Amino acid sequence: MTGIDSGRSDDDSWDLASSVGATATLVAAGRAMVTKDPNGLIDDPFAEPLVRAVGVDFFVRMLDGELDLEAIANFSPRRAQALIDGMGVRTKYFDDYFANATNGGVRQVVILASGLDARAYRLPWPAQTVVYEIDQPQVIEFKTKTLAAIGAKPTATRRTIPIDLRADWPAALKAAGLDATVPTAWLAEGLLIYLPPDAQDRLFDNITALSVPGSTIATEFVPGIVDFDADRARDISRSFRDHGVDIDMASLVYAGERNHVLDYLRVSGWDVEGVTRTELFGRNGLTVPAPEDDDPLGEILFISGTLNALEA
């Protein structure tokens, strides 16, 4: 299967300033904006230096408050705040997920397509926790060097797996020390829409094969990917590309029918539940965005749960 247009291929590659990689920088910029925001849902002190190190002028100027997003992309202040709040509730949900997993005794963590995620540096991990990060080699190297240069140190044992998820990452993960006989906390955040449907299923099959009962998983499902509004996404992307940001969501995502994550994981033995982004806005005392201020992908379902013990 291919994306909506010719922007993706089975062997495409990217850096943190282009294609899928630029979305990682966009997300990190979002976390930096949330950290600056008075709502204070998260504190990610490493997001801003990572974004600045990538060096995309648009994102740097956004952090400095020098952009008029309403003029650039018809982003009203209300819509810009909705996007910041959306990143806040998303990040907090997965932060809380890891806290719950490690409070329950899990001591090995795998972050898939980790991008500029700095959780290995910023979360208060219990002693003996090992955090495995999987991403493309150049992404891993950039983040490691950038954070070392500012004196940042991981708060857990951090092990990096520099490999594309289209390669044999389970073998690389085990070679790096993952113990598949004890529970693991898995995270696939902001990843699934960039995978073809069969690759999404294969990802979860691999996770399940590497997991024992008591393992946990967290991810999200975007129902809007089935009937993705490519025209709206192109309009938004065009405005950003005019200002030097190489992100075209219409060509990066894989739209169309795919298995619902909740159903697929449950059939595979996971006891998972989903919560909508709208509900997370309410839980955190935030204003739910009006439809005109919403993301082109629409509502998002955040998912987490535990692998059941095998029946005798």
N, C-alpha and C positions, 0 to 999 in steps of 0.2 A: 504494500500500500504506500502511496505517496502523500505528501502534504497537499494543501489546497492549491498551491501552484508549484513551480519548479524549485522552490527555495531549499528543499531538503533532499538528501540522497542517503543511501545506506552506508556510505563511507565518508560523509561530510565531516569536516573538522572546524574548529573555531578557537578564538582566544577570548579574553574577557572584554574585548571592545567590539566584538562582532557576533552576529548570529545568536545561537543559543547562549553562548558565553556572555553576551551583553545583557541578557536577561538576568544572569547571576549578579552582575554589577547593578542593574536596576533594582533588584530585590535588596541588595546591600544598601543602596541609597535610600530605599524605603525604610529599612531598619534604622539608618542614621537619622532620618527625619522623625521617626517615632521616638527615638531616644531624646531628640530635642523638644518634642511636643510636651505641653503641660500635662496631658493625660497620663504620661509616664507609664504605659503598660509594660514596657521592657526597658532594659538598660544594656545597650550593646556599644561599649566604648571603642570597639575595633572596627565597626562598620565604616565610619567616616574615614579613618586613615587608609583602609583598604580601597575605598572608592577613589580617594584622592591619588593613591598610588597607581591605579589603573590609568588615570589621566584623561578620561573622556571629558572634554570641556563642559559639555552640557550638564553632566552630573555634578561636576565641581561647582559650577555656577548655581545649580539648584541648591546645593548645601550652603552656599554663601548667601542665599536669598536674593540672587541677582537676576532671576528669571521671572518673566511675566507669563505664567503658564496659561492664563486666560487668552492672551494675545497669540501665543504660540500654537496652542492646541484646543482652544475653546474650553479650557478647564476653569470653571468658576471656582472661587475660593471654597464653596461648599463641596464641589466635586473633588478638589485637591485634598480637602480634609477627609473625605470619605475614603480615598485611596490610602492615606496615611493610617487612618483608623483600621482599615481592612488589613494592612500589613501588621499592625499592632496585635489584633486579635489572633491572626494566624500564627505569629511568632510566639505569643504567649501560650497558645494552645499546645504547641509542640514543646515549649519549655516545660510546661506543667506535666506533659506526658512523660518526659524524661525524669522529672522529679518523682513522679508516682512509681515509675518502673524501678528506679534505683532505691527508693524507699522500700520497695517490695523485695529487694535483695539482688536484683540483676546487676551484674558488674561488668558486662561487656556490651558495647554499644556500636552499632554500625550506621553511619550516615551515608546514604547513597547519593551520588551526584552532589557532593558537599559544597561545591562552588566556593563562595566567600563566607560560608557559615563559620562563625567563630565560637560555637558552643563549647568546643574542646578547651577554649581559653576563658570563657566568661561564666560558665555555669559552675555551681559549687558541688562538684562531683564527690561522692564518698570515696574514701581510701580504697585502693586496689581497683578502681574503675579503669577500664581500657576503652578508649574511643578510637574506632577505625573509621577513617575517612576515605571514600572512594570517589575519584574523579579523574579527568584527563591529566596526564603528566604535567603539562604546562600550567594548569590551574593549581594543582597541588604545590608545585614549586614556587609559583608566584606568591601564594598566600603564606607559605612557610617562611620564605625569605622576607616578605614585607613585615610580618608580625615579629620576626626575630630582630629586624632592624629597629623597631621601636621598643624593644626590650620586653615584649609580651612573652609569657610562659604559659604552657598548657596547665590546666588545673586537674588534669587526669593524665594517665599514660596515653599519649597520642601516637597512633600508628597509621601511616598513610599508605594507600594502595593506589599508585599512579597507573590507572588502567581505564580504558573506555568501557562503559557498561555493555557495549556490543561484543566485547571480547569475553574470555573465560574468567570473569571476575570472581566466581565462587572459589576456583582453584587458587587464585592469587590471594584471596582473603584467608583461606586456610593456611597457605604458605606463610602469611604474615603473622599467624599465631591464633586465629580464631578457633576456639574450642567448641565444636559443634555438639558436644555432650552436655553443655550447661546452657542455661537460658541466655538469650540475646535480646536486646532492645533495638529494633529496626526502625529507621526513619526514611521514608521516601517523600520528601517535601518538594512541591513545585516541580515535579518530574514527569508525571504520567501523561500530561497533554503533549509532551515532546516525544512520546513513544508511540509507534504503531500499535494497534490493538493486540496483535500476537506477541509483541515484545512486552507489553504490559502484563499479559498472562504469564509469560516466561519469567519475568522478574519475580512475580509472586510465587511461582512454582519453585524457583531457586531459593527464595527466602524460606519457604516452608520446608524444603529439603534440608536446609542447614539449621533448622530450629528444633528444639525439644519443648515439650509441654512446660509452660511457665514463661516462655518467650513472649515478647510483646511486639506490637507493630503499630505504626502510625503513618497515615498518609492522607490524601484527600481525593475526592472524586468531583469532577466538574460536569454535571449533566448537560450543560450548555455546549459541550464539545460535540455533541451529536448533531445539533443544528446550529453550529457556530456561525455567527454573523460576520462573515469575512469582509463584507463591504465596510461595515462600521470599523472593524479592526484596521483595514487599510487606510481609512480616512485619518484615524488617530496616528497610525505609524508614519504616514506621509508627512505629517507635521513635524514629528520628531526627526525623521531622516533629513528634512530640510535644515535641521540644526545639528547635523553631524552624528546622530545616534543611529547606528546600524541595527535597528530592531524592526522587523516586519512580522508581527504576530500572525498575519494571514498566511504566511509561507512557512512559519516555524512549527506550528502545531499540526497534529494529525487529527483531522475532524472525522466525524461519522460514527457509526455504530461501534460499540465496544462493550465488553462485559462490565456490568456494574460491580464496582470494587467490593461493596458489602456482600453481595451475593457470592462472588467468586471466592472471597476469603472464608466465608462461612462454610461453603462446600468443602473447602480445604482443611477445615477443622479449627478455624479461628473463631473465637467468641468476640465479635466486634460490634461496635455501635457507632452511629454517626450523629453529628450535631451540625446544624446549618450555621453558616456565617451570620445570618440574621439573629439566631439565638445567641451567638457569642457576642454580638454587638449589645444585645440586651443584658446579658450577664455582666458585661463590663461597663454598663451605664452610658453607652454611646448611642448617638442618633443613627438609626438605620437609614442608609442612603436611599433617596428617591430613585425611581427607575431611571430617570434621565442622568443621574449621577453615578450609575452603577457601571461595573466592568462589563465589557462586551461578552464575557463568558458567563455572566449572570451569577446565580447563586452557587455557592461552593459547599460541599458536604465534607466536614472534617471527620476522620475515622481513626479509631484506636481500639485496641483490644488485646486479648491474650490467646495463645495457642492452648487448646484443651488437651487434657490427658487422654491417651488412647483408651478406648473401651476394652474391657477384658473379654 
